[in-house]
Amino acid sequence: MGIALLFSLSIALQAPAATPVELHPNDLLRLAVANEKPLAADNYYAWMDRLQKPRGIMTKLMVATPQGILSRALAINDKPLSPDDRKEDDSRINRLLDPDKMRDKARKQHEDQLHIERLLRALPDAFLCEYATPPDQHTLRLECSPNPAFSPPNYESQVLQGMKTVILIDREDRRISRIEGTLFKDVTFGWGFLGRLNRGGHIEIIQSRIAPKYWAITSMKLTFDGRVVFIKSLHIEETETCWDYRSVPAMNVQQALDYLRAAPTKTH
């Protein structure tokens, strides 16, 4: 689940006034989750994305459009693309001029967004939270443990049953600014037949204000081990960083591809 697929869940309109500490921590979390609204129809952004995995590093320029999110590779392992790599990536993005292929890409992005949305909605019910002390000037810190009364409504939220989490919430905007969770026990899916995530898995997501009224994810780290479908081993180890968010007009696919090719960029 990449940051590009999370993007439309991480932008929201300006939230209400600051939250009093006296509010029950789970109620505060519920307000913050409610503020994780999809991207407004009249606001689109381009940004830089760097994804690091054990097999290498890919840096891309991303752009959101009414049709979906498009990207163009700029560097591999922090070096400019070779002529062959550039040709291959240009061929990849040119295929999106086919409306059917772009619709298929947008459909997959939307499905991933729904997975994340279901996970976010489950947070206030899945956890029992307490305020950690001392709170600082800008954020409220919640320390959360699994709620034994929570019955996961879907596969996405099952993982929360084995996770202890620290959640930071921005006082002014009532937005989740950081989630850091660690699996303290193994979590199985489908009674263990579909898969398992091993104890020790870790996730860290950071959101930042990118404009006076808008927030976006700027960092995500995932480390998980387990298995899927009986025997296939699972290893997830990735760090994704986003920066240089900039407002762009609504573009069709051709306009977005022209933008991606022409936009000045910095890969570091």
C-alpha positions in Angstrom: 0.0 0.0 0.0 1.9 3.0 -1.3 1.6 6.6 -0.3 0.1 7.5 -3.7 -2.8 5.2 -2.9 -3.2 6.7 0.5 -3.0 10.3 -0.9 -6.7 10.9 -1.4 -7.4 9.8 2.2 -4.8 12.2 3.6 -6.1 15.6 2.3 -8.9 17.3 4.1 -10.6 20.7 4.5 -9.6 22.9 7.4 -10.8 21.3 10.7 -12.6 23.0 13.5 -11.0 24.8 16.4 -8.5 23.2 18.8 -9.6 20.2 20.9 -9.7 20.5 24.7 -7.6 17.9 26.6 -10.7 17.1 28.7 -12.3 15.3 25.7 -12.2 11.6 26.2 -9.2 10.3 24.2 -11.3 7.9 22.1 -13.7 10.7 21.3 -10.8 12.8 20.2 -9.5 10.0 18.0 -13.0 9.6 16.5 -13.0 13.3 15.6 -9.5 13.1 14.0 -10.6 10.0 12.0 -13.7 11.9 10.8 -11.3 14.6 9.4 -9.5 12.1 7.2 -11.7 13.1 4.2 -11.1 12.4 0.5 -9.4 14.9 -1.7 -11.8 17.8 -2.5 -12.9 17.8 -6.1 -11.4 21.1 -6.8 -7.9 20.5 -5.2 -5.1 18.5 -6.8 -1.5 18.2 -6.0 1.8 17.0 -7.4 4.6 15.8 -5.2 7.9 13.9 -5.1 7.9 10.3 -3.8 10.9 8.1 -2.8 10.2 4.4 -2.1 13.0 2.4 -0.6 12.8 -1.4 -0.5 15.5 -4.1 0.0 15.9 -4.5 -3.8 16.4 -0.8 -4.4 15.1 2.8 -4.4 12.7 4.4 -6.8 12.1 8.2 -6.9 9.1 9.4 -8.8 7.1 12.6 -9.6 3.5 12.0 -8.8 0.4 14.0 -9.8 -3.3 13.6 -8.8 -5.9 14.1 -11.5 -9.7 13.6 -11.6 -8.9 10.3 -13.4 -6.5 9.0 -10.8 -2.8 9.3 -9.7 -0.1 9.2 -12.3 3.7 9.0 -11.9 7.0 9.3 -13.8 10.2 7.7 -12.6 13.1 10.2 -12.1 15.8 8.1 -10.4 16.7 4.5 -9.6 18.9 4.1 -6.5 19.3 7.9 -6.5 20.8 7.9 -10.0 19.3 9.2 -13.2 17.5 6.6 -15.3 19.5 4.9 -18.1 18.3 5.4 -21.6 16.7 1.9 -21.5 15.0 2.5 -18.2 13.7 5.8 -19.4 12.3 4.2 -22.5 10.6 1.5 -20.5 9.1 4.0 -18.0 7.8 6.3 -20.8 6.2 3.3 -22.5 4.5 2.5 -19.2 3.0 5.9 -18.7 2.1 6.3 -22.4 -0.1 3.2 -22.1 -2.3 5.2 -19.7 -3.6 7.2 -22.7 -5.8 4.1 -23.3 -8.9 5.0 -21.4 -9.5 1.3 -20.4 -6.0 1.0 -18.9 -6.4 4.3 -17.0 -9.8 3.2 -15.6 -8.3 -0.1 -14.5 -5.5 1.8 -12.7 -7.9 4.2 -11.1 -10.1 1.3 -10.0 -7.2 -0.4 -8.2 -6.2 2.8 -6.5 -9.8 3.3 -5.4 -9.9 -0.3 -4.0 -6.7 0.4 -2.0 -8.2 3.6 -0.7 -11.3 1.8 0.6 -9.0 -0.7 2.4 -7.3 2.2 4.2 -10.6 4.0 4.9 -12.0 0.9 6.6 -8.9 0.5 8.7 -9.0 4.2 9.8 -12.7 4.0 10.7 -12.1 1.1 12.9 -9.4 2.8 15.1 -11.7 4.5 17.7 -13.5 1.2 18.3 -10.5 -1.1 18.0 -8.5 0.6 20.7 -8.8 1.8 24.3 -6.7 5.0 24.4 -5.3 7.2 27.2 -3.6 10.6 27.1 0.1 10.3 27.6 1.8 13.0 29.7 3.0 15.5 29.3 1.2 16.8 26.2 3.1 19.4 24.2 2.0 22.7 22.8 1.1 21.4 19.3 0.0 17.8 19.7 -1.9 15.5 22.0 -0.4 12.0 22.5 -2.6 8.9 22.8 -1.3 5.6 23.9 -3.7 2.9 22.7 -4.1 -0.9 23.3 -6.5 -3.3 21.7 -10.1 -3.2 22.9 -11.0 -6.8 24.0 -14.7 -6.0 23.1 -13.9 -5.1 19.5 -15.1 -7.5 16.8 -13.3 -6.8 13.5 -15.8 -6.2 10.7 -13.3 -6.9 8.0 -9.8 -8.3 7.3 -8.2 -4.9 7.4 -9.1 -4.3 11.0 -8.1 -7.7 12.3 -4.5 -6.6 12.5 -5.5 -4.0 15.1 -6.2 -6.8 17.6 -2.5 -7.5 18.0 -1.2 -3.9 17.9 -0.2 -1.4 20.5 -0.2 2.1 19.1 0.9 5.7 19.8 -1.2 8.3 18.0 -0.3 12.0 17.8 -3.1 14.4 17.1 -2.6 18.0 16.0 -4.3 20.3 18.6 -5.3 23.0 16.1 -6.5 21.0 13.1 -7.7 17.8 14.9 -5.7 15.8 12.4 -3.7 12.6 13.0 -0.1 13.7 12.6 1.6 10.4 13.5 0.7 6.8 14.0 3.2 4.3 15.3 2.1 0.8 15.9 3.9 -2.5 16.9 2.5 -6.0 16.8 2.9 -7.5 20.3 1.5 -10.9 19.2 1.0 -12.9 16.0 -2.2 -12.0 14.1 -3.9 -14.6 11.9 -6.4 -14.1 9.1 -9.2 -16.6 8.2 -8.4 -18.7 11.3 -4.8 -18.9 10.1 -5.7 -20.4 6.7 -5.3 -17.2 4.8 -2.3 -15.8 6.5 -0.4 -14.6 9.5 1.5 -11.5 10.6 4.3 -12.2 13.1 4.8 -10.4 16.4 7.3 -7.5 16.1 5.8 -6.0 12.9 5.9 -2.2 12.9 4.2 0.7 11.1 4.9 4.4 11.3 2.9 7.0 9.3 3.6 10.8 9.5 1.2 13.4 8.2 2.1 17.1 7.8 0.4 20.3 6.9 1.4 21.0 3.3 -0.7 24.2 2.9 -2.9 26.3 5.3 -5.9 24.1 4.8 -4.4 20.8 3.7 -2.6 17.8 5.1 -0.8 14.9 3.4 1.3 11.9 4.3 5.0 12.8 4.2 6.6 9.5 5.6 5.6 5.9 6.0 7.6 2.9 7.2 6.5 -0.7 7.2 8.2 -3.7 8.5 6.2 -7.0 8.7 6.9 -10.7 8.4 4.5 -13.6 8.1 3.0 -15.9 5.6 0.0 -16.0 3.2 -2.1 -18.9 1.9 -0.6 -21.7 3.9 3.1 -21.7 2.8 4.1 -18.5 1.0 6.4 -16.4 3.2 5.7 -12.7 3.5 8.2 -9.9 4.1 7.4 -6.3 3.9 10.2 -3.8 4.4 9.8 -0.3 2.9 10.3 3.3 3.7 8.4 5.9 1.6 9.0 9.7 1.8 7.0 12.4 0.1 7.9 16.1 -0.2 7.6 19.2 -2.4 3.8 19.1 -2.5 2.5 21.7 -5.0 -1.0 22.7 -6.1 -1.9 21.9 -9.7 -5.0 22.5 -11.8 -7.3 19.6 -12.7 -5.8 17.8 -15.7 -6.8 15.1 -18.1 -4.4 12.2 -18.7 -2.6 13.8 -21.6 -2.1 17.1 -19.8 -0.8 15.2 -16.7 1.7 13.3 -18.8 2.9 16.5 -20.4 3.2 18.0 -16.9 5.2 15.0 -15.6 7.7 15.3 -18.5 8.1 19.0 -18.3 8.0 19.8 -14.5 11.3 20.8 -12.9 12.2 18.4 -10.1 14.7 17.8 -7.4 15.3 14.1 -6.6 16.8 14.8 -3.1 
